[in-house]
Amino acid sequence: MLVHTVQEACQSHPPLENRNMKTFMTFLAICVVAGATVIAGDADLKNVQCVVANKAATAGKSADYKDAKVYFCCGGCAGKFAANTKKYAERANHQLVATNQYTQKGCPFSGGKVKAGNLVSIAGTKVGFCCDGCKNKVASAKDDAARMKLVFSEKAFGKGFEKKAGK
């Protein structure tokens, strides 16, 4: 028969307090990782381009912008954006809509109600307009870069888009 003293038992097993602390810290680490995954998972980055380069954006590289997040392909692009957000504003504003963090509230030119069927696709994002005149102004623009400059400039973005409720 094996008999242990209290002292022997304590020496052979870590104190209960240490085990509880390790368990708690492990649990906390899991919660932090899971929380970060859920937060990053809110934005759908499928077919979303980096704000700076014409490469796929990743959830691991982001910056806060207009109470939301914009995403980059690498840390270098995040640094370029941070140094000059004004230069990349149209692309950042477009990305906020493309990732469903912002939604359209009205025509980007007039702020008026969007007319059904008056849609133009800009770099894969559908944008509505109040009338054929506004729609045609964008549709006739040279390319997506020109359309983006028209619709996602600071002035137009302020008139036509708002942060999505609950985001």
C-alpha positions as CSV (number, residue, x, y, z in Angstrom):
1,M,0.0,0.0,0.0
2,L,1.3,3.4,-1.0
3,V,0.8,6.2,1.5
4,H,1.4,9.9,0.7
5,T,1.8,12.6,3.1
6,V,0.1,16.0,2.4
7,Q,3.6,17.4,1.7
8,E,4.4,14.7,-0.9
9,A,1.1,15.2,-2.6
10,C,1.6,18.9,-2.9
11,Q,5.1,18.5,-4.3
12,S,4.0,16.0,-6.9
13,H,1.1,18.2,-8.3
14,P,1.1,21.9,-9.0
15,P,-1.1,23.9,-6.7
16,L,-4.7,24.1,-7.6
17,E,-4.4,27.9,-8.0
18,N,-1.7,27.5,-10.6
19,R,-3.8,25.0,-12.6
20,N,-6.9,27.2,-12.4
21,M,-4.8,30.2,-13.6
22,K,-3.4,28.2,-16.5
23,T,-6.9,27.0,-17.5
24,F,-8.2,30.5,-17.2
25,M,-5.4,32.0,-19.3
26,T,-5.9,29.3,-22.0
27,F,-9.6,30.0,-22.1
28,L,-8.9,33.7,-22.4
29,A,-6.5,33.2,-25.2
30,I,-9.0,31.1,-27.1
31,C,-11.7,33.8,-26.6
32,V,-9.4,36.5,-27.9
33,V,-8.5,34.5,-31.0
34,A,-12.1,33.6,-31.6
35,G,-13.2,37.2,-31.2
36,A,-10.7,38.5,-33.6
37,T,-11.8,35.9,-36.1
38,V,-15.4,36.9,-35.8
39,I,-14.5,40.6,-36.2
40,A,-12.4,40.0,-39.2
41,G,-15.1,37.6,-40.5
42,D,-17.7,40.5,-40.7
43,A,-16.2,41.8,-43.9
44,D,-16.5,39.6,-47.0
45,L,-13.2,40.1,-48.8
46,K,-14.0,37.9,-51.8
47,N,-13.1,39.9,-54.9
48,V,-12.1,42.9,-52.8
49,Q,-8.9,44.7,-53.9
50,C,-6.3,46.4,-51.7
51,V,-7.0,50.1,-51.3
52,V,-3.5,50.9,-52.5
53,A,-2.4,48.1,-54.9
54,N,-4.4,46.1,-57.5
55,K,-4.0,42.9,-55.4
56,A,-6.4,40.9,-53.3
57,A,-7.0,42.4,-49.8
58,T,-6.5,40.2,-46.8
59,A,-8.2,40.3,-43.3
60,G,-4.8,40.3,-41.6
61,K,-3.8,43.8,-42.9
62,S,-6.3,46.5,-42.1
63,A,-6.7,50.0,-40.8
64,D,-9.5,51.9,-39.1
65,Y,-11.2,54.4,-41.5
66,K,-14.6,56.2,-41.0
67,D,-15.6,54.0,-38.0
68,A,-15.0,50.9,-40.1
69,K,-12.0,49.0,-41.6
70,V,-10.2,49.1,-44.9
71,Y,-8.1,46.2,-46.0
72,F,-4.7,45.8,-47.7
73,C,-2.6,43.2,-49.4
74,C,0.4,43.9,-47.2
75,G,1.8,46.0,-44.5
76,G,3.6,48.3,-47.0
77,C,0.2,49.3,-48.5
78,A,-1.2,49.9,-45.0
79,G,1.7,52.3,-44.3
80,K,1.2,54.2,-47.6
81,F,-2.5,54.6,-46.8
82,A,-1.8,55.9,-43.3
83,A,0.7,58.4,-44.7
84,N,-1.8,59.8,-47.2
85,T,-5.4,58.8,-46.7
86,K,-6.7,61.6,-49.0
87,K,-4.8,60.1,-51.9
88,Y,-6.6,56.8,-51.5
89,A,-10.0,58.1,-50.3
90,E,-12.1,57.1,-53.4
91,R,-10.8,53.5,-53.3
92,A,-11.2,53.3,-49.5
93,N,-14.8,54.6,-49.8
94,H,-15.5,52.1,-52.5
95,Q,-14.1,49.3,-50.4
96,L,-16.3,50.3,-47.4
97,V,-19.3,49.7,-49.6
98,A,-17.9,46.6,-51.3
99,T,-17.3,45.0,-47.9
100,N,-20.9,45.9,-46.7
101,Q,-19.7,48.1,-43.9
102,Y,-21.4,51.1,-45.6
103,T,-24.7,51.1,-47.5
104,Q,-26.2,53.4,-50.1
105,K,-28.7,56.0,-48.7
106,G,-29.3,58.1,-51.8
107,C,-27.9,59.3,-55.1
108,P,-24.2,60.2,-54.8
109,F,-24.8,63.4,-56.7
110,S,-28.1,64.7,-55.4
111,G,-28.6,62.8,-52.2
112,G,-32.1,62.1,-53.6
113,K,-34.0,58.8,-53.6
114,V,-32.6,56.1,-55.9
115,K,-34.8,55.2,-58.8
116,A,-35.4,51.5,-59.3
117,G,-33.3,50.1,-62.2
118,N,-30.9,53.1,-62.3
119,L,-27.8,51.0,-61.4
120,V,-24.2,51.1,-62.6
121,S,-21.6,48.6,-61.6
122,I,-18.4,50.2,-60.4
123,A,-15.5,47.7,-59.9
124,G,-18.1,45.0,-59.0
125,T,-20.2,47.2,-56.7
126,K,-23.7,48.2,-57.9
127,V,-24.6,51.9,-57.2
128,G,-28.0,53.4,-57.8
129,F,-28.9,56.9,-59.0
130,C,-31.9,59.2,-58.8
131,C,-32.3,59.8,-62.5
132,D,-31.0,58.8,-66.0
133,G,-28.9,62.0,-66.1
134,C,-26.9,60.9,-63.0
135,K,-26.7,57.3,-64.1
136,N,-25.5,58.3,-67.6
137,K,-22.9,60.6,-66.2
138,V,-21.3,57.7,-64.5
139,A,-22.0,55.0,-67.1
140,S,-20.3,57.2,-69.8
141,A,-17.2,57.7,-67.8
142,K,-14.0,56.3,-69.4
143,D,-13.3,53.4,-66.9
144,D,-13.8,52.2,-63.4
145,A,-11.2,54.5,-62.0
146,A,-13.1,57.5,-63.5
147,R,-16.4,56.2,-62.3
148,M,-14.9,55.6,-58.8
149,K,-13.6,59.2,-58.7
150,L,-17.2,60.5,-59.5
151,V,-19.1,58.3,-57.1
152,F,-16.7,57.7,-54.2
153,S,-15.2,61.2,-53.8
154,E,-15.6,62.5,-50.3
155,K,-18.5,64.8,-51.4
156,A,-20.4,62.2,-53.3
157,F,-19.8,59.5,-50.7
158,G,-21.2,61.8,-48.0
159,K,-24.4,62.4,-50.0
160,G,-24.9,58.8,-51.1
161,F,-23.6,56.4,-48.4
162,E,-23.8,55.8,-44.7
163,K,-22.4,53.4,-42.1
164,K,-24.5,50.2,-42.1
165,A,-26.6,49.9,-38.9
166,G,-25.1,47.5,-36.4
167,K,-21.6,47.5,-37.9
